[in-house]
Amino acid sequence: MRSDYATPGDFAKWRSHAETLDTYSLRFIITDCRQAAANLRQVNPVREGYYEDQAFTYADELHRRKL
């Protein structure tokens, strides 16, 4: 059963995955997540937040690398 909320397990999975990606892939995923969040705005704000959390987690990896 999928939760509309991001769980601690989701964050751990995203952080682990982000560490394996190159810059291009990170930027692609961030853009994709932000677009998904925008598409859910006013439709499902909880799921919108899920994708925003995912985008932030991948963006945090870019920031960690100082790129």
mmCIF file of the N, C-alpha and C atoms, coordinates in Angstrom:
data_MODEL
# 
_entry.id   MODEL 
# 
loop_
_atom_site.group_PDB 
_atom_site.id 
_atom_site.type_symbol 
_atom_site.label_atom_id 
_atom_site.label_alt_id 
_atom_site.label_comp_id 
_atom_site.label_asym_id 
_atom_site.label_entity_id 
_atom_site.label_seq_id 
_atom_site.pdbx_PDB_ins_code 
_atom_site.Cartn_x 
_atom_site.Cartn_y 
_atom_site.Cartn_z 
_atom_site.occupancy 
_atom_site.B_iso_or_equiv 
_atom_site.pdbx_formal_charge 
_atom_site.auth_seq_id 
_atom_site.auth_comp_id 
_atom_site.auth_asym_id 
_atom_site.auth_atom_id 
_atom_site.pdbx_PDB_model_num 
ATOM 1   N N  . MET A 1 1  ? 0.841  -1.190 0.000   1.00 0.00 ? 1  MET A N  1 
ATOM 2   C CA . MET A 1 1  ? 0.000  0.000  0.000   1.00 0.00 ? 1  MET A CA 1 
ATOM 3   C C  . MET A 1 1  ? 0.882  1.248  0.000   1.00 0.00 ? 1  MET A C  1 
ATOM 4   N N  . ARG A 1 2  ? 0.643  2.117  -0.931  1.00 0.00 ? 2  ARG A N  1 
ATOM 5   C CA . ARG A 1 2  ? 1.417  3.346  -1.071  1.00 0.00 ? 2  ARG A CA 1 
ATOM 6   C C  . ARG A 1 2  ? 0.783  4.460  -0.235  1.00 0.00 ? 2  ARG A C  1 
ATOM 7   N N  . SER A 1 3  ? 1.647  5.201  0.427   1.00 0.00 ? 3  SER A N  1 
ATOM 8   C CA . SER A 1 3  ? 1.193  6.364  1.184   1.00 0.00 ? 3  SER A CA 1 
ATOM 9   C C  . SER A 1 3  ? 1.380  7.608  0.317   1.00 0.00 ? 3  SER A C  1 
ATOM 10  N N  . ASP A 1 4  ? 0.473  8.558  0.444   1.00 0.00 ? 4  ASP A N  1 
ATOM 11  C CA . ASP A 1 4  ? 0.649  9.813  -0.285  1.00 0.00 ? 4  ASP A CA 1 
ATOM 12  C C  . ASP A 1 4  ? 1.731  10.675 0.345   1.00 0.00 ? 4  ASP A C  1 
ATOM 13  N N  . TYR A 1 5  ? 2.077  10.375 1.594   1.00 0.00 ? 5  TYR A N  1 
ATOM 14  C CA . TYR A 1 5  ? 3.115  11.116 2.298   1.00 0.00 ? 5  TYR A CA 1 
ATOM 15  C C  . TYR A 1 5  ? 4.470  10.458 2.082   1.00 0.00 ? 5  TYR A C  1 
ATOM 16  N N  . ALA A 1 6  ? 5.514  11.258 2.047   1.00 0.00 ? 6  ALA A N  1 
ATOM 17  C CA . ALA A 1 6  ? 6.874  10.715 1.990   1.00 0.00 ? 6  ALA A CA 1 
ATOM 18  C C  . ALA A 1 6  ? 7.223  10.163 3.368   1.00 0.00 ? 6  ALA A C  1 
ATOM 19  N N  . THR A 1 7  ? 7.736  8.957  3.382   1.00 0.00 ? 7  THR A N  1 
ATOM 20  C CA . THR A 1 7  ? 8.102  8.300  4.636   1.00 0.00 ? 7  THR A CA 1 
ATOM 21  C C  . THR A 1 7  ? 9.608  8.413  4.852   1.00 0.00 ? 7  THR A C  1 
ATOM 22  N N  . PRO A 1 8  ? 10.083 8.147  6.052   1.00 0.00 ? 8  PRO A N  1 
ATOM 23  C CA . PRO A 1 8  ? 11.533 8.126  6.270   1.00 0.00 ? 8  PRO A CA 1 
ATOM 24  C C  . PRO A 1 8  ? 12.241 7.155  5.326   1.00 0.00 ? 8  PRO A C  1 
ATOM 25  N N  . GLY A 1 9  ? 11.576 6.053  5.017   1.00 0.00 ? 9  GLY A N  1 
ATOM 26  C CA . GLY A 1 9  ? 12.149 5.100  4.067   1.00 0.00 ? 9  GLY A CA 1 
ATOM 27  C C  . GLY A 1 9  ? 12.296 5.690  2.675   1.00 0.00 ? 9  GLY A C  1 
ATOM 28  N N  . ASP A 1 10 ? 11.322 6.504  2.264   1.00 0.00 ? 10 ASP A N  1 
ATOM 29  C CA . ASP A 1 10 ? 11.413 7.174  0.961   1.00 0.00 ? 10 ASP A CA 1 
ATOM 30  C C  . ASP A 1 10 ? 12.634 8.088  0.917   1.00 0.00 ? 10 ASP A C  1 
ATOM 31  N N  . PHE A 1 11 ? 12.806 8.887  1.974   1.00 0.00 ? 11 PHE A N  1 
ATOM 32  C CA . PHE A 1 11 ? 13.941 9.805  2.011   1.00 0.00 ? 11 PHE A CA 1 
ATOM 33  C C  . PHE A 1 11 ? 15.266 9.045  1.956   1.00 0.00 ? 11 PHE A C  1 
ATOM 34  N N  . ALA A 1 12 ? 15.356 7.948  2.682   1.00 0.00 ? 12 ALA A N  1 
ATOM 35  C CA . ALA A 1 12 ? 16.589 7.150  2.685   1.00 0.00 ? 12 ALA A CA 1 
ATOM 36  C C  . ALA A 1 12 ? 16.852 6.576  1.294   1.00 0.00 ? 12 ALA A C  1 
ATOM 37  N N  . LYS A 1 13 ? 15.807 6.079  0.648   1.00 0.00 ? 13 LYS A N  1 
ATOM 38  C CA . LYS A 1 13 ? 15.935 5.515  -0.699  1.00 0.00 ? 13 LYS A CA 1 
ATOM 39  C C  . LYS A 1 13 ? 16.376 6.598  -1.688  1.00 0.00 ? 13 LYS A C  1 
ATOM 40  N N  . TRP A 1 14 ? 15.773 7.780  -1.602  1.00 0.00 ? 14 TRP A N  1 
ATOM 41  C CA . TRP A 1 14 ? 16.118 8.864  -2.516  1.00 0.00 ? 14 TRP A CA 1 
ATOM 42  C C  . TRP A 1 14 ? 17.548 9.337  -2.304  1.00 0.00 ? 14 TRP A C  1 
ATOM 43  N N  . ARG A 1 15 ? 17.959 9.495  -1.037  1.00 0.00 ? 15 ARG A N  1 
ATOM 44  C CA . ARG A 1 15 ? 19.336 9.930  -0.749  1.00 0.00 ? 15 ARG A CA 1 
ATOM 45  C C  . ARG A 1 15 ? 20.341 8.925  -1.299  1.00 0.00 ? 15 ARG A C  1 
ATOM 46  N N  . SER A 1 16 ? 20.083 7.658  -1.066  1.00 0.00 ? 16 SER A N  1 
ATOM 47  C CA . SER A 1 16 ? 20.978 6.610  -1.534  1.00 0.00 ? 16 SER A CA 1 
ATOM 48  C C  . SER A 1 16 ? 21.067 6.616  -3.055  1.00 0.00 ? 16 SER A C  1 
ATOM 49  N N  . HIS A 1 17 ? 19.935 6.750  -3.712  1.00 0.00 ? 17 HIS A N  1 
ATOM 50  C CA . HIS A 1 17 ? 19.912 6.776  -5.178  1.00 0.00 ? 17 HIS A CA 1 
ATOM 51  C C  . HIS A 1 17 ? 20.611 8.022  -5.718  1.00 0.00 ? 17 HIS A C  1 
ATOM 52  N N  . ALA A 1 18 ? 20.354 9.161  -5.100  1.00 0.00 ? 18 ALA A N  1 
ATOM 53  C CA . ALA A 1 18 ? 20.942 10.423 -5.560  1.00 0.00 ? 18 ALA A CA 1 
ATOM 54  C C  . ALA A 1 18 ? 22.467 10.371 -5.558  1.00 0.00 ? 18 ALA A C  1 
ATOM 55  N N  . GLU A 1 19 ? 23.030 9.686  -4.591  1.00 0.00 ? 19 GLU A N  1 
ATOM 56  C CA . GLU A 1 19 ? 24.493 9.590  -4.494  1.00 0.00 ? 19 GLU A CA 1 
ATOM 57  C C  . GLU A 1 19 ? 25.108 8.850  -5.671  1.00 0.00 ? 19 GLU A C  1 
ATOM 58  N N  . THR A 1 20 ? 24.320 8.048  -6.382  1.00 0.00 ? 20 THR A N  1 
ATOM 59  C CA . THR A 1 20 ? 24.845 7.246  -7.492  1.00 0.00 ? 20 THR A CA 1 
ATOM 60  C C  . THR A 1 20 ? 24.725 7.944  -8.841  1.00 0.00 ? 20 THR A C  1 
ATOM 61  N N  . LEU A 1 21 ? 24.068 9.094  -8.887  1.00 0.00 ? 21 LEU A N  1 
ATOM 62  C CA . LEU A 1 21 ? 23.743 9.729  -10.162 1.00 0.00 ? 21 LEU A CA 1 
ATOM 63  C C  . LEU A 1 21 ? 24.741 10.817 -10.555 1.00 0.00 ? 21 LEU A C  1 
ATOM 64  N N  . ASP A 1 22 ? 24.824 11.035 -11.858 1.00 0.00 ? 22 ASP A N  1 
ATOM 65  C CA . ASP A 1 22 ? 25.625 12.157 -12.337 1.00 0.00 ? 22 ASP A CA 1 
ATOM 66  C C  . ASP A 1 22 ? 24.773 13.432 -12.278 1.00 0.00 ? 22 ASP A C  1 
ATOM 67  N N  . THR A 1 23 ? 25.396 14.552 -12.526 1.00 0.00 ? 23 THR A N  1 
ATOM 68  C CA . THR A 1 23 ? 24.731 15.853 -12.420 1.00 0.00 ? 23 THR A CA 1 
ATOM 69  C C  . THR A 1 23 ? 23.540 15.963 -13.364 1.00 0.00 ? 23 THR A C  1 
ATOM 70  N N  . TYR A 1 24 ? 23.714 15.497 -14.603 1.00 0.00 ? 24 TYR A N  1 
ATOM 71  C CA . TYR A 1 24 ? 22.625 15.571 -15.579 1.00 0.00 ? 24 TYR A CA 1 
ATOM 72  C C  . TYR A 1 24 ? 21.398 14.818 -15.061 1.00 0.00 ? 24 TYR A C  1 
ATOM 73  N N  . SER A 1 25 ? 21.605 13.613 -14.556 1.00 0.00 ? 25 SER A N  1 
ATOM 74  C CA . SER A 1 25 ? 20.493 12.799 -14.061 1.00 0.00 ? 25 SER A CA 1 
ATOM 75  C C  . SER A 1 25 ? 19.822 13.438 -12.853 1.00 0.00 ? 25 SER A C  1 
ATOM 76  N N  . LEU A 1 26 ? 20.616 13.990 -11.957 1.00 0.00 ? 26 LEU A N  1 
ATOM 77  C CA . LEU A 1 26 ? 20.041 14.674 -10.798 1.00 0.00 ? 26 LEU A CA 1 
ATOM 78  C C  . LEU A 1 26 ? 19.154 15.833 -11.243 1.00 0.00 ? 26 LEU A C  1 
ATOM 79  N N  . ARG A 1 27 ? 19.656 16.643 -12.149 1.00 0.00 ? 27 ARG A N  1 
ATOM 80  C CA . ARG A 1 27 ? 18.872 17.796 -12.621 1.00 0.00 ? 27 ARG A CA 1 
ATOM 81  C C  . ARG A 1 27 ? 17.594 17.350 -13.328 1.00 0.00 ? 27 ARG A C  1 
ATOM 82  N N  . PHE A 1 28 ? 17.680 16.262 -14.088 1.00 0.00 ? 28 PHE A N  1 
ATOM 83  C CA . PHE A 1 28 ? 16.505 15.740 -14.782 1.00 0.00 ? 28 PHE A CA 1 
ATOM 84  C C  . PHE A 1 28 ? 15.440 15.309 -13.780 1.00 0.00 ? 28 PHE A C  1 
ATOM 85  N N  . ILE A 1 29 ? 15.841 14.556 -12.768 1.00 0.00 ? 29 ILE A N  1 
ATOM 86  C CA . ILE A 1 29 ? 14.897 14.068 -11.759 1.00 0.00 ? 29 ILE A CA 1 
ATOM 87  C C  . ILE A 1 29 ? 14.289 15.233 -10.985 1.00 0.00 ? 29 ILE A C  1 
ATOM 88  N N  . ILE A 1 30 ? 15.092 16.208 -10.634 1.00 0.00 ? 30 ILE A N  1 
ATOM 89  C CA . ILE A 1 30 ? 14.588 17.384 -9.905  1.00 0.00 ? 30 ILE A CA 1 
ATOM 90  C C  . ILE A 1 30 ? 13.515 18.095 -10.727 1.00 0.00 ? 30 ILE A C  1 
ATOM 91  N N  . THR A 1 31 ? 13.800 18.308 -12.004 1.00 0.00 ? 31 THR A N  1 
ATOM 92  C CA . THR A 1 31 ? 12.840 18.974 -12.890 1.00 0.00 ? 31 THR A CA 1 
ATOM 93  C C  . THR A 1 31 ? 11.568 18.155 -13.029 1.00 0.00 ? 31 THR A C  1 
ATOM 94  N N  . ASP A 1 32 ? 11.721 16.850 -13.195 1.00 0.00 ? 32 ASP A N  1 
ATOM 95  C CA . ASP A 1 32 ? 10.571 15.964 -13.339 1.00 0.00 ? 32 ASP A CA 1 
ATOM 96  C C  . ASP A 1 32 ? 9.693  15.981 -12.086 1.00 0.00 ? 32 ASP A C  1 
ATOM 97  N N  . CYS A 1 33 ? 10.323 15.915 -10.923 1.00 0.00 ? 33 CYS A N  1 
ATOM 98  C CA . CYS A 1 33 ? 9.562  15.945 -9.664  1.00 0.00 ? 33 CYS A CA 1 
ATOM 99  C C  . CYS A 1 33 ? 8.837  17.269 -9.481  1.00 0.00 ? 33 CYS A C  1 
ATOM 100 N N  . ARG A 1 34 ? 9.499  18.341 -9.813  1.00 0.00 ? 34 ARG A N  1 
ATOM 101 C CA . ARG A 1 34 ? 8.861  19.664 -9.666  1.00 0.00 ? 34 ARG A CA 1 
ATOM 102 C C  . ARG A 1 34 ? 7.680  19.808 -10.617 1.00 0.00 ? 34 ARG A C  1 
ATOM 103 N N  . GLN A 1 35 ? 7.804  19.243 -11.818 1.00 0.00 ? 35 GLN A N  1 
ATOM 104 C CA . GLN A 1 35 ? 6.690  19.287 -12.769 1.00 0.00 ? 35 GLN A CA 1 
ATOM 105 C C  . GLN A 1 35 ? 5.529  18.434 -12.263 1.00 0.00 ? 35 GLN A C  1 
ATOM 106 N N  . ALA A 1 36 ? 5.839  17.269 -11.735 1.00 0.00 ? 36 ALA A N  1 
ATOM 107 C CA . ALA A 1 36 ? 4.785  16.412 -11.171 1.00 0.00 ? 36 ALA A CA 1 
ATOM 108 C C  . ALA A 1 36 ? 4.077  17.129 -10.026 1.00 0.00 ? 36 ALA A C  1 
ATOM 109 N N  . ALA A 1 37 ? 4.848  17.797 -9.178  1.00 0.00 ? 37 ALA A N  1 
ATOM 110 C CA . ALA A 1 37 ? 4.254  18.544 -8.062  1.00 0.00 ? 37 ALA A CA 1 
ATOM 111 C C  . ALA A 1 37 ? 3.349  19.649 -8.593  1.00 0.00 ? 37 ALA A C  1 
ATOM 112 N N  . ALA A 1 38 ? 3.808  20.364 -9.594  1.00 0.00 ? 38 ALA A N  1 
ATOM 113 C CA . ALA A 1 38 ? 3.001  21.453 -10.159 1.00 0.00 ? 38 ALA A CA 1 
ATOM 114 C C  . ALA A 1 38 ? 1.702  20.915 -10.758 1.00 0.00 ? 38 ALA A C  1 
ATOM 115 N N  . ASN A 1 39 ? 1.765  19.739 -11.384 1.00 0.00 ? 39 ASN A N  1 
ATOM 116 C CA . ASN A 1 39 ? 0.563  19.149 -11.976 1.00 0.00 ? 39 ASN A CA 1 
ATOM 117 C C  . ASN A 1 39 ? -0.458 18.734 -10.911 1.00 0.00 ? 39 ASN A C  1 
ATOM 118 N N  . LEU A 1 40 ? 0.008  18.476 -9.704  1.00 0.00 ? 40 LEU A N  1 
ATOM 119 C CA . LEU A 1 40 ? -0.890 18.054 -8.637  1.00 0.00 ? 40 LEU A CA 1 
ATOM 120 C C  . LEU A 1 40 ? -1.380 19.207 -7.762  1.00 0.00 ? 40 LEU A C  1 
ATOM 121 N N  . ARG A 1 41 ? -0.827 20.381 -7.992  1.00 0.00 ? 41 ARG A N  1 
ATOM 122 C CA . ARG A 1 41 ? -1.249 21.551 -7.223  1.00 0.00 ? 41 ARG A CA 1 
ATOM 123 C C  . ARG A 1 41 ? -2.748 21.749 -7.396  1.00 0.00 ? 41 ARG A C  1 
ATOM 124 N N  . GLN A 1 42 ? -3.429 21.927 -6.334  1.00 0.00 ? 42 GLN A N  1 
ATOM 125 C CA . GLN A 1 42 ? -4.877 22.135 -6.277  1.00 0.00 ? 42 GLN A CA 1 
ATOM 126 C C  . GLN A 1 42 ? -5.667 20.869 -6.582  1.00 0.00 ? 42 GLN A C  1 
ATOM 127 N N  . VAL A 1 43 ? -4.981 19.764 -6.865  1.00 0.00 ? 43 VAL A N  1 
ATOM 128 C CA . VAL A 1 43 ? -5.660 18.493 -7.100  1.00 0.00 ? 43 VAL A CA 1 
ATOM 129 C C  . VAL A 1 43 ? -5.441 17.571 -5.910  1.00 0.00 ? 43 VAL A C  1 
ATOM 130 N N  . ASN A 1 44 ? -4.175 17.431 -5.508  1.00 0.00 ? 44 ASN A N  1 
ATOM 131 C CA . ASN A 1 44 ? -3.815 16.568 -4.383  1.00 0.00 ? 44 ASN A CA 1 
ATOM 132 C C  . ASN A 1 44 ? -2.608 17.188 -3.688  1.00 0.00 ? 44 ASN A C  1 
ATOM 133 N N  . PRO A 1 45 ? -2.837 18.126 -2.774  1.00 0.00 ? 45 PRO A N  1 
ATOM 134 C CA . PRO A 1 45 ? -1.724 18.836 -2.142  1.00 0.00 ? 45 PRO A CA 1 
ATOM 135 C C  . PRO A 1 45 ? -0.782 17.925 -1.346  1.00 0.00 ? 45 PRO A C  1 
ATOM 136 N N  . VAL A 1 46 ? -1.289 16.839 -0.829  1.00 0.00 ? 46 VAL A N  1 
ATOM 137 C CA . VAL A 1 46 ? -0.421 15.926 -0.081  1.00 0.00 ? 46 VAL A CA 1 
ATOM 138 C C  . VAL A 1 46 ? 0.565  15.255 -1.034  1.00 0.00 ? 46 VAL A C  1 
ATOM 139 N N  . ARG A 1 47 ? 0.063  14.764 -2.150  1.00 0.00 ? 47 ARG A N  1 
ATOM 140 C CA . ARG A 1 47 ? 0.945  14.123 -3.135  1.00 0.00 ? 47 ARG A CA 1 
ATOM 141 C C  . ARG A 1 47 ? 1.872  15.166 -3.773  1.00 0.00 ? 47 ARG A C  1 
ATOM 142 N N  . GLU A 1 48 ? 1.389  16.381 -3.935  1.00 0.00 ? 48 GLU A N  1 
ATOM 143 C CA . GLU A 1 48 ? 2.248  17.472 -4.412  1.00 0.00 ? 48 GLU A CA 1 
ATOM 144 C C  . GLU A 1 48 ? 3.457  17.604 -3.486  1.00 0.00 ? 48 GLU A C  1 
ATOM 145 N N  . GLY A 1 49 ? 3.208  17.577 -2.189  1.00 0.00 ? 49 GLY A N  1 
ATOM 146 C CA . GLY A 1 49 ? 4.282  17.667 -1.213  1.00 0.00 ? 49 GLY A CA 1 
ATOM 147 C C  . GLY A 1 49 ? 5.248  16.504 -1.305  1.00 0.00 ? 49 GLY A C  1 
ATOM 148 N N  . TYR A 1 50 ? 4.743  15.326 -1.627  1.00 0.00 ? 50 TYR A N  1 
ATOM 149 C CA . TYR A 1 50 ? 5.590  14.144 -1.802  1.00 0.00 ? 50 TYR A CA 1 
ATOM 150 C C  . TYR A 1 50 ? 6.639  14.416 -2.884  1.00 0.00 ? 50 TYR A C  1 
ATOM 151 N N  . TYR A 1 51 ? 6.179  14.918 -4.011  1.00 0.00 ? 51 TYR A N  1 
ATOM 152 C CA . TYR A 1 51 ? 7.108  15.191 -5.112  1.00 0.00 ? 51 TYR A CA 1 
ATOM 153 C C  . TYR A 1 51 ? 8.035  16.364 -4.806  1.00 0.00 ? 51 TYR A C  1 
ATOM 154 N N  . GLU A 1 52 ? 7.548  17.338 -4.066  1.00 0.00 ? 52 GLU A N  1 
ATOM 155 C CA . GLU A 1 52 ? 8.424  18.440 -3.643  1.00 0.00 ? 52 GLU A CA 1 
ATOM 156 C C  . GLU A 1 52 ? 9.511  17.920 -2.705  1.00 0.00 ? 52 GLU A C  1 
ATOM 157 N N  . ASP A 1 53 ? 9.140  17.019 -1.796  1.00 0.00 ? 53 ASP A N  1 
ATOM 158 C CA . ASP A 1 53 ? 10.134 16.413 -0.907  1.00 0.00 ? 53 ASP A CA 1 
ATOM 159 C C  . ASP A 1 53 ? 11.178 15.633 -1.706  1.00 0.00 ? 53 ASP A C  1 
ATOM 160 N N  . GLN A 1 54 ? 10.709 14.899 -2.704  1.00 0.00 ? 54 GLN A N  1 
ATOM 161 C CA . GLN A 1 54 ? 11.633 14.129 -3.532  1.00 0.00 ? 54 GLN A CA 1 
ATOM 162 C C  . GLN A 1 54 ? 12.574 15.064 -4.294  1.00 0.00 ? 54 GLN A C  1 
ATOM 163 N N  . ALA A 1 55 ? 12.039 16.124 -4.875  1.00 0.00 ? 55 ALA A N  1 
ATOM 164 C CA . ALA A 1 55 ? 12.871 17.088 -5.598  1.00 0.00 ? 55 ALA A CA 1 
ATOM 165 C C  . ALA A 1 55 ? 13.904 17.712 -4.662  1.00 0.00 ? 55 ALA A C  1 
ATOM 166 N N  . PHE A 1 56 ? 13.475 18.074 -3.462  1.00 0.00 ? 56 PHE A N  1 
ATOM 167 C CA . PHE A 1 56 ? 14.391 18.679 -2.501  1.00 0.00 ? 56 PHE A CA 1 
ATOM 168 C C  . PHE A 1 56 ? 15.524 17.718 -2.142  1.00 0.00 ? 56 PHE A C  1 
ATOM 169 N N  . THR A 1 57 ? 15.200 16.461 -1.958  1.00 0.00 ? 57 THR A N  1 
ATOM 170 C CA . THR A 1 57 ? 16.212 15.481 -1.571  1.00 0.00 ? 57 THR A CA 1 
ATOM 171 C C  . THR A 1 57 ? 17.280 15.339 -2.652  1.00 0.00 ? 57 THR A C  1 
ATOM 172 N N  . TYR A 1 58 ? 16.861 15.287 -3.909  1.00 0.00 ? 58 TYR A N  1 
ATOM 173 C CA . TYR A 1 58 ? 17.830 15.196 -5.005  1.00 0.00 ? 58 TYR A CA 1 
ATOM 174 C C  . TYR A 1 58 ? 18.597 16.517 -5.159  1.00 0.00 ? 58 TYR A C  1 
ATOM 175 N N  . ALA A 1 59 ? 17.915 17.642 -4.966  1.00 0.00 ? 59 ALA A N  1 
ATOM 176 C CA . ALA A 1 59 ? 18.596 18.943 -5.036  1.00 0.00 ? 59 ALA A CA 1 
ATOM 177 C C  . ALA A 1 59 ? 19.607 19.086 -3.927  1.00 0.00 ? 59 ALA A C  1 
ATOM 178 N N  . ASP A 1 60 ? 19.313 18.508 -2.775  1.00 0.00 ? 60 ASP A N  1 
ATOM 179 C CA . ASP A 1 60 ? 20.245 18.547 -1.656  1.00 0.00 ? 60 ASP A CA 1 
ATOM 180 C C  . ASP A 1 60 ? 21.565 17.850 -2.018  1.00 0.00 ? 60 ASP A C  1 
ATOM 181 N N  . GLU A 1 61 ? 21.470 16.781 -2.793  1.00 0.00 ? 61 GLU A N  1 
ATOM 182 C CA . GLU A 1 61 ? 22.698 16.100 -3.244  1.00 0.00 ? 61 GLU A CA 1 
ATOM 183 C C  . GLU A 1 61 ? 23.516 17.018 -4.159  1.00 0.00 ? 61 GLU A C  1 
ATOM 184 N N  . LEU A 1 62 ? 22.837 17.749 -5.047  1.00 0.00 ? 62 LEU A N  1 
ATOM 185 C CA . LEU A 1 62 ? 23.558 18.716 -5.888  1.00 0.00 ? 62 LEU A CA 1 
ATOM 186 C C  . LEU A 1 62 ? 24.245 19.764 -5.025  1.00 0.00 ? 62 LEU A C  1 
ATOM 187 N N  . HIS A 1 63 ? 23.522 20.252 -4.043  1.00 0.00 ? 63 HIS A N  1 
ATOM 188 C CA . HIS A 1 63 ? 24.093 21.267 -3.145  1.00 0.00 ? 63 HIS A CA 1 
ATOM 189 C C  . HIS A 1 63 ? 25.285 20.693 -2.373  1.00 0.00 ? 63 HIS A C  1 
ATOM 190 N N  . ARG A 1 64 ? 25.151 19.451 -1.926  1.00 0.00 ? 64 ARG A N  1 
ATOM 191 C CA . ARG A 1 64 ? 26.229 18.802 -1.192  1.00 0.00 ? 64 ARG A CA 1 
ATOM 192 C C  . ARG A 1 64 ? 27.502 18.744 -2.044  1.00 0.00 ? 64 ARG A C  1 
ATOM 193 N N  . ARG A 1 65 ? 27.308 18.553 -3.340  1.00 0.00 ? 65 ARG A N  1 
ATOM 194 C CA . ARG A 1 65 ? 28.443 18.508 -4.258  1.00 0.00 ? 65 ARG A CA 1 
ATOM 195 C C  . ARG A 1 65 ? 28.925 19.903 -4.650  1.00 0.00 ? 65 ARG A C  1 
ATOM 196 N N  . LYS A 1 66 ? 28.159 20.914 -4.270  1.00 0.00 ? 66 LYS A N  1 
ATOM 197 C CA . LYS A 1 66 ? 28.467 22.327 -4.590  1.00 0.00 ? 66 LYS A CA 1 
ATOM 198 C C  . LYS A 1 66 ? 28.431 22.574 -6.098  1.00 0.00 ? 66 LYS A C  1 
ATOM 199 N N  . LEU A 1 67 ? 27.441 21.961 -6.776  1.00 0.00 ? 67 LEU A N  1 
ATOM 200 C CA . LEU A 1 67 ? 27.312 22.162 -8.224  1.00 0.00 ? 67 LEU A CA 1 
ATOM 201 C C  . LEU A 1 67 ? 26.186 23.087 -8.523  1.00 0.00 ? 67 LEU A C  1 
# 
